[in-house]
Amino acid sequence: MVFLNPGYANERFWSDYSRYMQDAAGDLGVELEVLYGERDPERMLRNAQQVFAGKHPDYLIFTNELFLGPALLRLFENSDARLFALHSTLTQEQQALIGGSREYHRNWIGSLVPNDEEAGYLMARELIALTHGKPAELLAFAGVNRTPSSTLRQAGLQRALSEAPHIKLMQAVHGEWQEQRAYEQAIALLPRYPAVSLIWSANDEMAFGVLRAANELGRTLHYTALNNSERVLKARIDGRIDILASGHFLLGACALVMLSDHARGLDFAERGGKDQVASLLRTVDRAQSKQLLERLAQPDIGMDFRQFSVLSQPQRQRYQCSIASLLE
């Protein structure tokens, strides 16, 4: 299997993401190669062309970051490699044009994405609950504009806001997942909105950028964040981050379980469908953040990913890969 990782090789989230995939590959007896796209669309396409020019893998795992999915599907249209969308799949608009998995591109066998919309909703709902029903103003910091995960998390925010008419969204900006970008935006926005007390952030880096700006401006705010970095887990433990969602770092490992079963004749489409949403993202409290911090600090997080395979539990009707055991 080959994974076209869209992130930087030295980017903690994406490097850890690949590390957990390698852990799963070892458990499952799968050979996995990871190629990093360095968040550069040209680099991502070159990596795909490099794979196409060589011996085609049994499975090619790709993301729809920067909406490159259709180009990758066209490139491997007549290949024996089976393609699988991970973390972000083709948008509804894209699929309306070129079809979904197992349709026009027959070797695109499916997808697995995290519950991004639900995560955005849960973070917003718990943040809003801190107001105890009193009117409040909110600023939102979304990720890169052309990233499906950012769009879905923001959709979750909007769903929560629709249920809370006493909360006013003053402005939503794209912090592009970056601390410095969010810091610069917050330095400009916070003085403009002196009554803002709530900050909804789609990841941890942007939350830290706003936090830094607020400290410099003498503002006390409530924050959401999403990720599993040591820094954000510690911030949730000490109360600097009020609401934290985590869990999607295991998504790639969960996908390998599904594909390993598929290679052995156990089609995941019969157990949850060809396109699945993994309910990995969940909010974690201080005690759970402490437990997660301790487990992720270990060289081996101590999970045998074979436990999630249908081979180990033939009666299973759906895949249920989760971080529950890491929080015990």
Salt bridges, closest charged atoms under 4 A:
GLU11 OE2 - ARG39 NH2 2.64
ASP16 OD2 - ARG12 NE 2.73
ASP16 OD1 - ARG19 NE 3.55
ASP116 OD1 - ARG153 NE 2.69
GLU117 OE2 - ARG159 NE 2.76
GLU179 OE2 - ARG212 NE 3.59
GLU179 OE1 - ARG231 NH1 2.78
GLU230 OE2 - LYS234 NZ 2.82
ASP238 OD2 - ARG240 NE 3.05
ASP242 OD1 - HIS222 ND1 3.22
ASP267 OD2 - ARG102 NH1 2.81
GLU270 OE1 - ARG271 NH1 3.86
ASP275 OD2 - LYS274 NZ 3.00
GLU294 OE2 - LYS290 NZ 2.77
ASP304 OD2 - ARG306 NH2 2.77
